[in-house]
Amino acid sequence: MFNLWNEWFRAAEFAYQTQSVVAMRLMKIAAGGAPGAAESTKMVQEKAQTSVAALTAGALALAKGRSVKAATKAAMVPVKKRVRANRKRLSGGR
């Protein structure tokens, strides 16, 4: 039972981190100017790069005979890494 709560906690934490990145990005974009335009471009480029990395990680896990659950976890690694990096960058390292 504890493991289930641990998984729920991690999912909730990831959802919070994701939403905070969205909010910080929207504020930066709404402020406009060169920083806002750069953030928009960066966001689109990162989404493409992260999607490819996630698809590759998941496909490789499946090709190695791992379960769908293991492939999903592998696919989420680059996504979580990018979210953490963006949160740190946009919050000034906090």
C-alpha positions, 0 to 999 in steps of 0.5 A, spaced: 500 500 500 505 504 501 508 503 494 501 506 491 501 512 495 509 513 493 507 513 486 501 517 487 505 522 491 511 522 485 505 523 480 502 529 484 509 532 484 511 531 477 504 535 475 506 541 480 512 541 477 509 541 470 504 546 471 509 551 475 514 551 468 507 552 464 506 558 468 513 561 469 513 560 461 507 564 460 509 569 464 515 570 460 512 570 454 507 575 456 512 580 458 514 580 451 520 582 447 526 578 445 526 574 452 519 572 450 520 571 443 526 566 445 522 563 450 517 561 445 522 558 440 526 554 446 519 551 448 517 549 441 524 546 440 525 543 446 518 539 445 520 536 439 527 534 442 524 531 448 518 528 444 524 524 440 528 522 446 522 519 450 519 515 444 526 513 443 527 511 450 520 507 450 522 504 443 528 501 446 526 499 452 520 495 448 526 492 443 530 489 449 523 485 451 521 490 457 514 491 459 510 496 457 510 499 464 518 499 464 518 502 457 513 508 460 518 509 465 524 509 460 520 514 456 518 519 462 526 520 464 527 525 458 521 528 460 522 529 467 529 531 466 527 537 461 521 539 466 526 539 472 531 543 468 526 548 465 523 549 472 530 550 475 532 555 469 526 559 469 525 560 477 533 562 477 535 556 480 531 555 486 
